[in-house]
Amino acid sequence: MFGILYTRLVTYTDRATGGYLSTLAARLRASPIGYRLARGAFWGVFAGITSRMLALGMSVIVARVLGRERFGQFGIIQSTVALFGTLAGLGLGLTTTKYISELRQNDPARAGRLMGLCFLASMISGGLISAVVWLVAPWLAASTLAEPRLAPLLRVGSALILLGGINGAQTGALVGFEAFRKIAQVNVFSGLASFPLVVVGTLVFGVEGAVWGLVASNGVNIFLNRLALKEEARRAQVPIGFNGCLQEWKVLVTFSLPALASGMLAAPVSWLCNAMLVNQPNGYAEMGILSAANQWFYAVLFFPSALVSNGLPILSERLAADDRSGSRQALALNLKVTAAVVLPVVLLGCLGSRYIMGIYGSAFVNHWPTMLFALIAGGVLALQIPIGQIVIASGRMWLVTALQVIWAVILCGATWAFLPLGALGVILARLLAWVIHTCLTSVFAWLRLK
């Protein structure tokens, strides 16, 4: 089905542009790196647009059904799950992407062992962290979220930690195989499944139904990822199994551990900022505003995220071969395309920020500045993402951690200073932190590729 849609779309677009698409395709084929990036970007954008539209539509419906305060509760549950999910993930998504892209052709047996090790580690860590969250849910709800009634929801959401960890390792492996078309198919079908599961759950059972809908949709995602991964591994003749996988444990120490240390900072710091917000007067109402703005903050990032997904394996391969020219070419292409797509979206979103907030309900309309600065912050991060992949592809994961520590300190300090502004203050702190982080990352990338 996807092949037929793709063929028709290309044919009609080429005719409408007077053959321009054919000329562009010929140029891309003449550049192996450009062609690989373009192929991955197409499928990433196709899946990203579809899944993001479904996610945004779902969030609007859920917000209107639940109201501002209960939608804020749903948002803090997702934030808490993301906090512990990062710990459970152990940086395994990046690990599988980097090493499978480097080894799938030169050492397929080792690539298979590393996949087995990452899958085993994701199941163990995810299971343990999920169990811990289930046990401490009453304390978390009462002591840190100022709402004891959220404990049952936290216990339901704890299942998302296990499922998310497995999903991350699977998706990282598919990226390492550069199976972007398969990833697109999985994302679209998962998004189509998630929409009715979450919406119907919300209509029937309220906030608890929405959380159960997320759990079910993550289960669908894992199943589809597993089917896609088996096919890609068979095609690349990479054996997937657990036999001998423990002999690769050093990879977890040299790459996954610093990746975990870096990744662990993002979700906990964001969660801490959210927790500071909900503990303010009228905090959950402000959290509802922040949750609405966050939907569009992450919407801005879907295209650069798609580019990064296909750019990381290419950069890892080129830098491992000490091909700085090819690495510069890949980075330049990513930056140009990202800027060309993201900046107009940010501008249009800023101009229509009042209307966008009005979609969520009349109680959201006057908080359009929060949406405006969330879009600007998303634009800054979108440009930083491809630059940051140079650091990861270089294997400098402890440097990534150091940069994240600087980001975390700035974000927490600025959030505390801007807290009287409510949700707007959290977004302004985020913008400041990402501007500084982007400047520092750019300095390293320039030195590495000089």
N, C-alpha and C positions, 0 to 999 in steps of 0.2 A: 504493500500500500504506500509506504513512504517513498519507495523508488519511483512509483508512477507519479505521485504528487510532485516529487523533485524534478522529474523530467519535464512535466508539463509546465511547471513554474519557470524553469530555465528557458524553455522554448518560447513561451509567451513574452517573457521579459526581454529576450534577445530580439524578438521581432519588434517590440514596442520601442526599443532603443536603437533601432537601425543597425543591428549587428555589433553594437558596442560590447555587449557581454561576451560575445565570441572572441573579440580582440583582447579583452581583458583576461579571459581564460587562457588564451595562448601565451600571454606574457607571464601569467602565474605558472603555467606548466614549464616555462623556460627557466624558472627559478624554483628549484626543489623546496627550499625553505618557505618561500612565499606560497607555494601551492599547498604545502602541508598546513600552514597556518590558515589559509583561506578555507580549506576543506573542513578543518576543525571548527573554525569560527562560524561557518554556515550552519552546521548542525547544532552548535552551541547556542547560536542566536535563535534558530528555529525552535528549539526546545525551551529556551529561556523565555521567549515571548509568550509561548503557549502556557507554560507553567506559571509565569508571573501574572498573566492576565487572570488565570484561574485562582491564584492565591489572593490577588487583590480583590476580585469579585467575592471570593469567600470571606475575606476579612470585612468587607463592607456589610455583607449580609449578617455576619456574626455580630458586628458592632451594633447594627440597628436592632437586632433581636435582643441582645443582652443589655444594651444601654452602656453609658460611659463607665460607670463604676465596675460593673461585672466584666466588661470588656478589658478593663484594667487588671482585674484578677486573672483573666485568661492570659494577658500579656506577661504578668509576673510569673505565672506557672511556666510559660515557655522560656522566659529568661532564666529561671532556676534550673530547668532541665538542661539548657545550653551550658550553664555553669558547670554542672557535674558531668555533662556529656563530653566536654573538652578533656577532662581528666580521664574519663573512660576511653577516649579515642587514642590516647598515647602517641599522637602524632603519626599514626600508622597509615593514614591516607597519603601523606607526603612521602613516607618511606616506600610504600608500594609503587607510587608513581615514579620516583627517582630511580629506584633500582631495577624495576621491570623495564623501563625505557632503555637503561644502559645494558642490561643482561639478556633480554629476550632473544637476541640474535647471536650474541657471542657465547653465552653460557645459559641455555634454557633450563638446564637441570637446577642450577643455583637459583634462577628466577622462580622456579616452581617451589623450591624449599622456602624462599623468602616469603612467597605468598602464603604458604601453609603456616609459617611462623606468625605472620601478621594476622591471619584469620584466627588462629588459636589465641593469640594475645588479646585480640578484640573481644572475643567471647568471654575470656576469663575476666578481664578488667571490667567489661561492661556488666557482667553478672554481679561482680563484687560491689561496684559502685551503686548499681541499682538497688541491691539489698541494703546497703548502708542508708541510702536516701529513704527507702521505705521505712526503715526503723526509726530514723530521726525526724521524719516528717512532722509529727506533732510539735517537737521543739522548734524546728525551722519556722513553722507557721506562726507559733505564738511569740517567739523571741526575736526573730529577725524580720518577719513580714507583718507583724502587728495585726494578724488576723487568724486566730486559731481555727476558724471554719475552713481554711484552705488545706488543712492536713489531709483529708481524704483525696483531694485533687492532686496533691503532691505525690501521694502513694500511687495513684493511677498513672501520673506522668513519669514515675520512676521507670516504667517499662520502656519509655522512649529512650532512656540512656543506653540500655543494652542494644536496642534496635538501631539507634543512631551510630553506635560504635561499629557494629558489623557493616552497616551501610557505608560508612566512611572508608573502611578498608576495601570493600568491594569496588566502590567508585574509583578509588585511587588506583587499583589494579587495572580497571578498564581504561583509565587515562593513560597509564603506562603503556598499554597496548595501542594507544591512539585510536581506540574504538569509539570515536565521537558520534558516529551515526547510531550505534547501539545505545550510548548514553542518552542521546536525544530521544530515542524511542521509549526508553525506560522512564525518563522524566515526564514525557507527555502522558503516557498511560498512567503513571503514578499520580500526576496532577488531576487527570480525569477521574480517577478513583477517589482521590482525597476530597474533591469538591462535594460530592453528595454525602460522603461519610461524615464530614465535619458539619456541613449545613444541616443535614437531617438530625444528626446527634444534638446539635444546638437547639433546633426547634422542639425536639421531644424532651430532652433532659437538661437543657440549659448549659451552664459552663462545664459540668461533668461530661455531658454528651459530646461537647466540642473536643475535650481532651481525649476521650475514648476514640473519637474519629481520627485524631492524629495518630494514635497508637495503631489503629487498623491500617491506615494509609502507609505507615512506615513498614508494616509487615508485607504489604503488597510490593513496596519498593524493593525489599530484600529478595523476595521471590523472583522478581523480574531481573534484578541484578545477577542473581545466581545463574539463571538461564543464559544470559548474555555472556557472562564470564566463562562458562564452560565452553561455549562455542568459540570465543576468541582464543582461549588457551589451546584448544584442539587445533585451531587453524595455525597458530604459531608454534605448535609442537612443544608447548611448555607443560610439563606434567605438574598438576596441582595435587599436593598431598602433604601429610604431616610427617612422613618418614624422613628422618634426618634433619628436620627443620630446626631442632634445638641447637645444632652446631653453628647456626648463623646468629646466635644470640648477641654477638658483638655489635651487629648493626643496630640493635635496639639501644645500645649504650652510646654509640658514636653519632647516630643520626636521630633516632626516635626520641631519645631522652631530651636533647636540647629542643627538638621540635615540640615535644610535649611541654617543656618549660616555657617556651614562647607562646604556644597556643593556650596554655592554662591561664595566661594573664588576661587575654581578651575577654572571655566570658565572665570570669569572676569580677573583673573591674567594672564591666558593664552592669553586671548584676548588683554590685555594691552601689553604683550610682543610682540604679533603679530603687534599691532598698532605701537609700537616703531620701529619695523623692517620695516614696509611699509613706514614709514616717513623718512627713510634713503635714500640716493642716490641709485638709482636702486633697491628701496625697494620691488616693486611688483615682480620683477624677483627673488629676494631672497625669497619672500613669496611663489613663485611657487616651489622652491627647498624645502622649509620647508614643504609645503603641501605634496609633494611626500614622504619625509622622515616620515612624520606623519602617512601616510597610513601603513607603516611597523612597526612603533612604536606601533600602536594600534593592528596590526595583531599579534604581540608577546603576547598581553594581552588577546586574545580571550579565550585561554584555562584556565588560572587562573580565568578569569571572569566567565567561566562556572562552575568551581569548587566552587567559592564563592557563586554563585546563589543557589547551593544546600547545601553549607556548612552553610550559615547564619541561615536558619530556624532550622537546627540541633543544632548549637551552642546556639541559643536563647533558644531552648527547654531544652538542657542539663544544661546550666548555670542557668536558672530559677529554675531547680530542684536541683541546687548546686551539680551537678555531674561533678566534676573537672577531674576525671579520663576519663570519656567519652569525655569531652571537649578537653583534651590533646590528646586523641587518634584521634579525628577528625582533630585537627590542624596538628598533625604529619603526618597523611595520606595526607592532602592537600599539605603540604610543600614538602614531598617526591615526590609525583606525579608531582607537579608543576615544581620542579627542574629537574626531569628526562626528562620532555618534553620540557621545555622552554630553558634550557641551550644549548642543541645541536642545537636548531633552531637559537638561537642567534649567536652561533659560526659559523654555516654554512652561516648565513646571513652576518656576518662580513667579512668572506672570499670572499663572492661573491658580496660585496656591490657595487663595480664598475660596475659589470654587471647589477645589479638590477637598478641602476640609469640610465644606458644606455637604459633600456626598455622604459623610459619616453621620450627619445629623445637625440640627440647629445649634446644639450645645458645643459643637466643634468650630463653628465658623469664625468666631472672633480670635481664634488661636492660629490664624494663618501664618504669622511670622515664624512659628515653630516649624511649620512645613517648609517655609522658604529656606531657612538656614539648614534644615535637614537635607534638602536637595543640594545645597552648596557643599555641605560636608561630604555628601555622597560623590559629588564631582571630584573633589580633591582626592578622596580615597581611590576613586576609579583610575586616576592618573598615576597614583602611587603603586597600585597593584602590579602592573607589568615591570616596573622598576625593581620592586622588591623581589621578583622572581630571580633576578641576577644573584642576589645574596644566597637564596635557597639553592639554586642550581650549582653555585660554587661550593656548596657543602659547608658554608660558614654559618651553621645553625646557632652557635653560641653568640655570634654577632647579631643574628636575628633576635635572640633573647634579650640582649642588651638594649637594642632599639625598642623592643616592646616594654622593657622596664621604664625607659624614659617616657614613652607614650603613656603608660599607666600612671606614673607619678603626676604628669601634667594633667591628665584627664580627671583624676580624683581630686587634686587640689583645685582645679578650675571649677569642677562641679560643686564642691563645698562652697567656693566663693560666690558662685552664681545661683545657688539653691533658692534664694528668695524669689527668683524669676520663674520657679516651677519647671515645667517641661522645657520651656525655652532656654532656661539656664543650662540644663543637661545637654541640649543640642549645641549651644554655643561653646561649652567646654569641649565637646567632641570635635567641633570644627577646629579649635585652637590646637588640640593635641595632634590631629592628623596633618595639619599644615607643618608643624615642627617635625613630625616623623617623616614626612615626605621629603623635606629638605635634607635631613640627615641621610636617608636612604639613597638619595640621588648622588650625594658625594661619593659614597662607596661604589655605586654602579659606574660612575665616571672613572674612578681610579682602577676598577677591575677590568674595564674594557678599553682603557687608554692604550 
